[in-house]
């Protein structure tokens, strides 16, 4: 084969497929081999080569007939929380053992309608609860990146750990992911990939296993900004089956990548300068600011005064919704059912849920149940909703003055396994920069922008106004170009 | 004020009743899914992915259910809330697939309204409605299908219910019964619920407390899921008695949920306040707040038919019916419709004003037809005699074609065979004889054949007039015009 097809970007492959340089079957076979070779990463928890090849052949027929669409023939991985008809869909939880839905999520259906090819289902934190992919029932995912001169493994971030590892590890050209408080952006930053969480309501949640309904949004993980624009364009769109999806047209995101941000105003939120944040993160942020200026944008200091309340607010709202969303996993209808001998209905609940949920999920169900309980509702849930409004108002005011906001994506580079898994608060701090935009429902990306001192990827986050993903893509594209991020992980796992 | 009292050892007690009525909304589909809602389907035949709470499934509101709740609110003269919110009521049960019920807690779609009770003899009473909210029904647990397992049928899961919550305004079993009767009549009039309590499409939770007249409200108990008006009345009676006995024995009432056992005629505890669920209500993040505009409300208002109270008043003022008959006729929409068709057809055929024939029509309907229907175990909806046929029959009396006496026989045949009155009269030769000559001839024959009776009559035994009338009618097989017989007979007898 002329080159390693797995190293191609979606945009390139799309053009080469159209030109007939290779077929989708060839591209897909190369990826199926790469998936097989990526076992050490533990990114895939279910492989679907038969489906992939059938879709690839169909794509080739479409291409020959000149009917190519945006994703025709492109092999992608699907996070395990997207329902895929007849295929493993468990949000990487034990409690959904054996569950294969009879329906397809709207986001994946959109991808298949545009000709994409499914390589398999990707590992994730159980029910998307985690920032390191260590809470998956199927075991942790390894970050394809290692520190310079080290053979130690690092977490890929979470919850979309399998998505980023498959894309960074050349075992998928792109992957679906979901972001509730940072689950697209933080792992993208940890793996040198591009991640985009669109505006809440841009992608349908129909067929996405729910974690926190008012926050969950699907988005793509890709190897560059253009690929992200292409893939989100396919995933997004109004859906009558999701009352919270919004009926506005999906723009051509790729067309927004003009590289021109002259005259644009970029906000730098002063509250994001955290005490004790590693110098390399501050330095990267500063670099990003200089890139903005060099590209002709005006950099403006802004204030988002309620930022420090964002994490506590998030860790009330998200568990509250989760405690209710996860009540349906009770052993009655599908998935795991454990009943002790002679046990009654309550015994079935205790045993099934006790054994079916992991520790982090149980922790959040308990937090969520507590904050919704009589006597605590006003003090926690209701107050959190009020603060959430204030946080959204902060952004609204800021966006009266600026077109986009630039911040670091995460307060550190990828960390080692076990480093934070026994300290939930330290783990939750990973989301400190991503959670506020989630609470406000705003679009945000993470762009690979450099390496840490020990050679691990770092990302910058771009936030935009509601429904203005185009500006986020445009600014992200400028960062990508300025950063000229060309580092690649060594392929130690193949 | 009701004078219903529970007589205790230490004086009289007043009972205070409030009702929460769950009324299944008539709609093409469930509240948040496209699944059908027809009663009596095979278990689990009407279950969508949403109803079964499959992972990643989302509710989407069925606008028809909202419209029906708004129409019901308008029919109760209630405030309609253009902004309302769906909340999750969280609890675990095997027939609640989501682990929560989608309901409305803080912001219901309908606010305060009024139900006017008819208490007989022209007496009425207003009972306040606190709110109506929309919610999902649960599935059904079946514990009698297997010795070890409980089976679950999700056909009902997700079906739209209106919960109509009254104020604690009722003071007797009669008032509670009248409230349910009226409410059922109204929802049936407007077609928002079929009101069939035996099928469970209307059920009541009954809140009962007792107090000395004039005192503060006592502690209430809630009797869950009572499924007939008769049982509601019985449950109130026995529960009030139970509470009085406890209080008079020096005890206190625990606020709790109870069940009514109609076989034993008692209520018993289901769960106490301590065991009460903490439902952890919060706004359902899968659904936007429910908002609609004035045009939606106006369209709902325009779709309402004439309601029973208005109809009754019109029957009395415009058609001259008495309170009782008007009340009976409007209680069921089908009856009122039948009556109106009957009156219109009769007035047209008899070339008279509706007001001139309405009372006769009402008497025939509430007397003859209702009596026959009742005896045959039928309802007005499946009456073998249509309103048009009834009008034809009454016209024959009105124009003297048949006598009232013959009309009863004709009606019986109509009811049995469904044939038209005119055809029966024709076929059986029942036409009234109004020919003076013919009647006179028969009279002469009857008088000639009964000389003894004639003598006695002329000697002053006036009562024998009836005997002669009877003989004449007998001789004509009842077909002689009775008015004419009377008119012609007397002068001849008197000589």
Interface residues (C-beta under 8 A of the other chain):
Chain A: X81 X82 X83 X89 X91 X96 X99 X101 X102 X103 X105 X205 X206 X207 X208 X209 X210 X212 X213 X214 X240 X241 X242 X243 X244 X320 X321 X323 X324 X326 X327 X328 X330 X332 X333 X334 X345 X349 X369 X372 X373 X374 X377 X381
Chain B: X49 X52 X53 X54 X55 X56 X57 X58 X59 X60 X61 X88 X90 X92 X93 X94 X97 X98 X99 X100 X150 X152 X278 X280 X281 X282 X285 X286 X287 X288
